[in-house]
């Protein structure tokens, strides 16, 4: 299998997902602006999303995929199917209990993440949390399916699935806002309805994909089936790996909770500015970091299970070079070209010029640490493949402390941008410590040519950044809002010209892109 082609395939499908996600956020910004109710939705949506990242895409995936890949590499398909059935049974029982407790405890959860919400916003957040909480159940089972399909090198469905959430929210907002207003309900509730429908749709499309492989899990619904599944050796390995992984992911989510809490106290609209900046930051992370993580995790796990140390190290080197090749120019764009992107995406109707300025500054904070945020997606699987989830936990705890110290330093002066800058700088430290750990234990040995490669990318990024700075400062992107289509085409042309300049400088410097083609 051509790993670059597989990563590119995942990246293209993720691009579609992120484009629809940006359309979703643009519609929400136009319909609702940055207000107490949009802050309430961001807090309410953050709760199931936080748990999804903690248990589903986070600790569960980090523990499940390496065990699954190792079981298949060592024992074959039949024991792997037994493992899938047992894990699915335990996971389903845990999710039912979690969803019930979440619906009951919604007021406490909203207080934990958004104590600064005003009374009307707090009540709306509780209602939306209860409507959306079962989303965590859907997405945890989707994560199970994604782990299976990616291990079998079937990347299409997991990569395309997130599009359904965005389309569902867009359709729900577009169709339900006038109806909810007519019924005397808060129009913002349309977003919560769309999230829940999107979760159900994402789960539904997994079924035919798993059926085609004969891997649709058989879930035991009786207490006896739960006991048997719990005692299965593979399940115990997953649970053993999940325990420290939960702490590691929890550290990142605790940081997110603290930042969300802080944002509700800074002022009205701040939680929305940070969330919209998140969307732009997540765009390159998803296109590059997530795509590489999806492709590399099973490959690294299989190399580790077979004792192929050099192959394992070479995979990491390949992933890190791609991080630098594509991540550095993206970081430069977030630092010097944020206002045009924010204006084109969000500056409509109720989203004002002040909101554009504040969201742009938050985007710049993320840009300062984007390389670290992307690199973590490649470096952390290097530890998970060795079934070492403890080292990333220890690093994450230290980074959490640093991030909050930076918040105390930056937020009083920078507001929302201080929150994002603290996260970015913390991510750089996190990635640096993960890389140092892999080097120190001898797991990763850089291949020759890094210095010249990095210099070429740096020069090309500087040239691109200079062009983008001129385009961002010489054009009045706010005034162009009177001509929305023209502004969108102008930004697209600026980004296309920047990309052409970047790759032209790389090619003139002697960099051969075909060197990144790799089979696995």
Secondary structure, DSSP 8 states (H G I E B T S, - for coil): -BHHHHHHHHHHHHHHHHHHHHHHHHHHHHHH-SSHHHHHHHHHHHHHHHHIIIIIIIIIHHHHHHHHHHHHHHH-HHHHHHHHHHHHHHHHHHHHHHHHHHHHTHHHHHHHHHTTS-HHHHHHHHHHHHHHTTHHHHHHHHHHHHHHHHHTT--HHHHHHHHHHHHHHHHHHHHHHHHHHHHTS-TTHHHHHHHHHHHHHHHHHHHHHHHHTT-------SHHHHHHHHH-HHHHHHHHHHHHHHHHHHHHHHHHHHHHHHHHHH-TTHHHHHHHHHHHHHHHIIIIIIHHHHHHHHHHHHHHHTT-HHHHHHHHHHHHHHHHHHHHHHHHHHHHSHHHHHHHHH-STTS-HHHHHHHHHHHHHHHHTHHHHHHHHHHHHHHHTTT--HHHHHHHHHHHHHHHHHHHHHHHHHTHHHHHHHHHHHHHHHHHHHHHHHHHTTS----TTHHHHHHHHHHHHHHHHHHHHHHHHHS-TTGGGGGHHHHHHHHHHHHHHHHHHHHHHHHHTT--GGGG--B-
